[in-house]
Amino acid sequence: MKPAVKVGVLGAEPGTTSFGEGVAEDHAEGGSSFELGPEWGLERGVGKTCRGFPHMNSYVLRGVYMEKIASFQVDHLRLVPGVYVSRRDRFGETTITTFDLRFKAPNKEPVIDVPALHTLEHLGATFLRSHGEWGKRVVYFGPMGCRTGFYLILEGALDSRDALPLLRELFEWVVAFEGEIPGAKPAECGNYSEQNLGMAKWEGERYLAMLKNPRPENLAYPA
């Protein structure tokens, strides 16, 4: 066992470093791994977010220093419905853009109910992957775990306004949709019966109203 040392965790408050007693060892990549005591929220050797520092932008998890991911650093208390660039990632010569399609003001509005969310996922995936211009550039479309919106991943280095025409088309189609929900049969879906077309269309109509007349705050994360 290496001797106990003071281990710094950046970001407990802006411009400060908080310390706890622990054991540190060098990582191959030049970082540090930590073994911290119970005061840091460790139980049975499994790391958790350090207690007492709600604004930290880093974690100790299973002894490894980890950055808080970018989406958790967005101020959700100031977020409004909109179309946001969550991130851009480069793979070789290809760039993909992840869009945050935020339907609800987080922690202020009721979230989307699960059957409507499920139906929007089925309709959205079907429309987007079948789109004549964009279909081959769609990487992923699916709901957020918090049920306040969806993620859409498209090929290309894009911004929010690039996605607006496609999203308007999508939700105009959703609002007008009638008939059998795509992929809603037992052989096609793991929970085929949990659908609500009426509520999906209602949610789509609300989102479409924003898409037709977006304000600056609907297209860029709070600064």
HUBEL-V365615 format. One record per backbone hydrogen bond with DSSP energy under -1.0 kcal/mol. CO is the residue of the C=O (numbers start at 1). NH is the residue of the N-H. If there is no record, write none. Layout:
BEGIN
co = (CO,CO)
nh = (NH,NH)
END
This chain:
BEGIN
co = (5,7,9,13,16,18,20,22,23,25,27,31,32,33,35,37,38,43,46,53,57,59,61,63,64,66,69,70,74,75,82,84,87,89,91,94,95,96,97,98,98,99,100,100,101,102,105,105,113,114,115,115,116,117,118,119,120,121,122,123,124,125,131,134,135,137,140,142,144,147,148,148,149,150,151,152,153,153,154,156,163,164,165,166,167,168,169,170,171,172,181,185,185,191,193,196,197,198,199,200,201,202,203,204,205,206,207,208,215,216,218)
nh = (22,20,18,16,11,9,7,5,35,33,30,27,65,25,23,40,41,46,43,56,68,66,64,34,61,59,72,73,76,78,102,100,98,96,94,91,156,89,154,86,87,152,84,102,150,82,108,109,117,118,119,196,120,121,122,123,124,125,126,127,128,129,135,137,138,155,153,151,147,112,103,104,144,101,142,99,139,140,97,158,167,168,169,170,171,172,173,174,175,176,184,188,189,194,195,200,201,202,203,204,205,206,207,208,209,210,211,212,218,219,83)
END
